[in-house]
Amino acid sequence: METGMSAQRIVIIGAALAGATAAVTLRDEGFEGEIKLIGAERQLPYNRPPLSKGYLRGEERFEDQLVNPAGAYAEKGIELRLGTRATAIDATRKHVEVDGSERIAYDQLLVATGGRNRSVSMPGAELNGVLQLRTVEESDRIRAAAQRGSRAVVVGLGFIGSEVAASLRQLGVEVTALAPDRAPLARVLGVEVGEILAGIHRDKGVELVLGDSVAAFEGSGRVERVRTTSGRLIECDFVVAGIGIVPNTELLAAAGARVDNGVLVDEHCRTSLPEVYAAGDVTNHQHPIFGRVRVEHWNNGFQQGKAAARAMLGSPRPYDYLHTFWSDQYEHLIEYVGFATSWDRLVFRGRPETRTFLGFYLKDGLVRAAVGVNRGGDPEDSKTESELGSVARLIRDRVKVEPERLADEAVDLRRLSR
């Protein structure tokens, strides 16, 4: 069967951001055949970023986090099957097995199974009160434990750990944050920017224990303390472990798809299996600027869900989204554009100590990424080109710029990008 509008049955495994966005996009782009959206969770597809922020703090309702309005799926003729787990893919016979027995035929398949929390494997991980955050139920459990005056240990200071630490402090919880790195978000933003964020957390009352890690969780039935590898004991009432996710590639790997830190997809979101596409956290996608990357942020799930839907309908346009993300911590907004796992120079515009600045990550004279702390603006706002929007143009067009000009506030970034 030809790819595109000739497909009559599209099945989507994974009813979260990427899958739900793809389903609606298929309809909006004119697809008239069957769409089945299968999700293991029982809730309607929802957005995860608020789970560590506004929803966790009780400031936002679950209904506000839905990817699409509750009635959108029925209105668009999308069959939504929640609480249903896909257990196998037969790419030769073109069917999906669900709940171990039922078989659902497809002409094209989209896999958007996302990821799952890394297992907490230290001794004592089974104790009550050792929590993680990925689902709305897990956010609810953290919120229930977060009584004012209680003591929490947050393990890991990536995005989830940093945001949870901030939210817990805003709820009046005493927080100790433990991480093996030299600073929060050091692996993504570097130590220099991470130390600015460390100062923000310390000013808000978070005790940071850096360069150390968990040896064991201890307690009688419930966690009461954390023992670190350096021998330190940290008393606590509960723990939140934010130690990253593992992409859910097992279905695709068992079906014969190529997998390496996610399922490998090309620039059109195609896996190595015929008529099988993938989108979101589960993918390791081929980017025209950054090469092979796996990105775990909301913007990628949303944009790649749309791109995969259009690719399934025959769009020739490659998925070349210039990655962006944001994080809210206390009153501070962190925005990022591009993708850089390493750099040979970090250039600041504005003084980092003021906590209002841009940072440019350069490699071989090219800007690969930039971060804005309380500055920069939405890089995707087409109405008024923001500072980060101008930086996005520098990255996309591979414009070489002298570091001194990037740092000079008198130099208009819009002019550099043009």
Secondary structure in CASP SS format (residue, H / E / C, confidence):
PFRMAT SS
TARGET T0000
AUTHOR 0000-0000-0000
METHOD secondary structure of the structure
MODEL  1
M C 1.00
E C 1.00
T C 1.00
G C 1.00
M C 1.00
S C 1.00
A C 1.00
Q C 1.00
R E 1.00
I E 1.00
V E 1.00
I E 1.00
I E 1.00
G C 1.00
A C 1.00
A C 1.00
L H 1.00
A H 1.00
G H 1.00
A H 1.00
T H 1.00
A H 1.00
A H 1.00
V H 1.00
T H 1.00
L H 1.00
R H 1.00
D H 1.00
E C 1.00
G C 1.00
F C 1.00
E C 1.00
G C 1.00
E E 1.00
I E 1.00
K E 1.00
L E 1.00
I E 1.00
G C 1.00
A C 1.00
E C 1.00
R C 1.00
Q C 1.00
L C 1.00
P C 1.00
Y E 1.00
N C 1.00
R C 1.00
P H 1.00
P H 1.00
L H 1.00
S H 1.00
K C 1.00
G C 1.00
Y C 1.00
L C 1.00
R C 1.00
G C 1.00
E C 1.00
E C 1.00
R C 1.00
F H 1.00
E H 1.00
D H 1.00
Q H 1.00
L E 1.00
V C 1.00
N C 1.00
P C 1.00
A C 1.00
G C 1.00
A H 1.00
Y H 1.00
A H 1.00
E H 1.00
K C 1.00
G C 1.00
I E 1.00
E E 1.00
L E 1.00
R E 1.00
L C 1.00
G C 1.00
T C 1.00
R C 1.00
A E 1.00
T E 1.00
A E 1.00
I E 1.00
D E 1.00
A C 1.00
T C 1.00
R C 1.00
K C 1.00
H E 1.00
V E 1.00
E E 1.00
V E 1.00
D C 1.00
G C 1.00
S C 1.00
E E 1.00
R E 1.00
I E 1.00
A E 1.00
Y C 1.00
D C 1.00
Q E 1.00
L E 1.00
L E 1.00
V E 1.00
A C 1.00
T C 1.00
G C 1.00
G E 1.00
R E 1.00
N E 1.00
R C 1.00
S C 1.00
V C 1.00
S C 1.00
M C 1.00
P C 1.00
G C 1.00
A C 1.00
E C 1.00
L C 1.00
N E 1.00
G C 1.00
V E 1.00
L E 1.00
Q C 1.00
L C 1.00
R C 1.00
T C 1.00
V H 1.00
E H 1.00
E H 1.00
S H 1.00
D H 1.00
R H 1.00
I H 1.00
R H 1.00
A H 1.00
A H 1.00
A C 1.00
Q C 1.00
R C 1.00
G C 1.00
S C 1.00
R E 1.00
A E 1.00
V E 1.00
V E 1.00
V E 1.00
G C 1.00
L C 1.00
G C 1.00
F H 1.00
I H 1.00
G H 1.00
S H 1.00
E H 1.00
V H 1.00
A H 1.00
A H 1.00
S H 1.00
L H 1.00
R H 1.00
Q H 1.00
L C 1.00
G C 1.00
V C 1.00
E E 1.00
V E 1.00
T E 1.00
A E 1.00
L E 1.00
A E 1.00
P C 1.00
D C 1.00
R C 1.00
A C 1.00
P C 1.00
L C 1.00
A H 1.00
R H 1.00
V H 1.00
L H 1.00
G H 1.00
V H 1.00
E H 1.00
V H 1.00
G H 1.00
E H 1.00
I H 1.00
L H 1.00
A H 1.00
G H 1.00
I H 1.00
H H 1.00
R H 1.00
D H 1.00
K C 1.00
G C 1.00
V C 1.00
E E 1.00
L E 1.00
V E 1.00
L E 1.00
G C 1.00
D C 1.00
S C 1.00
V E 1.00
A E 1.00
A E 1.00
F E 1.00
E E 1.00
G C 1.00
S C 1.00
G C 1.00
R E 1.00
V C 1.00
E C 1.00
R E 1.00
V E 1.00
R E 1.00
T E 1.00
T C 1.00
S C 1.00
G C 1.00
R C 1.00
L E 1.00
I E 1.00
E E 1.00
C C 1.00
D C 1.00
F E 1.00
V E 1.00
V E 1.00
A E 1.00
G C 1.00
I C 1.00
G C 1.00
I E 1.00
V E 1.00
P E 1.00
N C 1.00
T C 1.00
E H 1.00
L H 1.00
L H 1.00
A H 1.00
A H 1.00
A H 1.00
G C 1.00
A C 1.00
R C 1.00
V E 1.00
D C 1.00
N C 1.00
G C 1.00
V E 1.00
L E 1.00
V E 1.00
D C 1.00
E C 1.00
H C 1.00
C C 1.00
R E 1.00
T C 1.00
S C 1.00
L C 1.00
P C 1.00
E C 1.00
V E 1.00
Y E 1.00
A E 1.00
A C 1.00
G C 1.00
D C 1.00
V C 1.00
T E 1.00
N E 1.00
H E 1.00
Q E 1.00
H E 1.00
P C 1.00
I C 1.00
F C 1.00
G E 1.00
R E 1.00
V E 1.00
R C 1.00
V C 1.00
E C 1.00
H C 1.00
W H 1.00
N H 1.00
N H 1.00
G H 1.00
F H 1.00
Q H 1.00
Q H 1.00
G H 1.00
K H 1.00
A H 1.00
A H 1.00
A H 1.00
R H 1.00
A H 1.00
M H 1.00
L C 1.00
G C 1.00
S C 1.00
P C 1.00
R C 1.00
P C 1.00
Y C 1.00
D C 1.00
Y C 1.00
L C 1.00
H C 1.00
T E 1.00
F E 1.00
W E 1.00
S E 1.00
D E 1.00
Q E 1.00
Y C 1.00
E C 1.00
H E 1.00
L E 1.00
I E 1.00
E E 1.00
Y E 1.00
V E 1.00
G E 1.00
F C 1.00
A C 1.00
T C 1.00
S C 1.00
W C 1.00
D C 1.00
R E 1.00
L E 1.00
V E 1.00
F E 1.00
R E 1.00
G C 1.00
R C 1.00
P H 1.00
E H 1.00
T H 1.00
R C 1.00
T C 1.00
F E 1.00
L E 1.00
G E 1.00
F E 1.00
Y E 1.00
L E 1.00
K E 1.00
D C 1.00
G C 1.00
L E 1.00
V E 1.00
R E 1.00
A E 1.00
A E 1.00
V E 1.00
G E 1.00
V E 1.00
N C 1.00
R C 1.00
G C 1.00
G C 1.00
D C 1.00
P C 1.00
E C 1.00
D C 1.00
S C 1.00
K C 1.00
T C 1.00
E C 1.00
S C 1.00
E H 1.00
L H 1.00
G H 1.00
S H 1.00
V H 1.00
A H 1.00
R H 1.00
L H 1.00
I H 1.00
R H 1.00
D C 1.00
R C 1.00
V C 1.00
K E 1.00
V C 1.00
E C 1.00
P H 1.00
E H 1.00
R H 1.00
L H 1.00
A H 1.00
D C 1.00
E C 1.00
A C 1.00
V C 1.00
D C 1.00
L H 1.00
R H 1.00
R H 1.00
L H 1.00
S H 1.00
R C 1.00
END
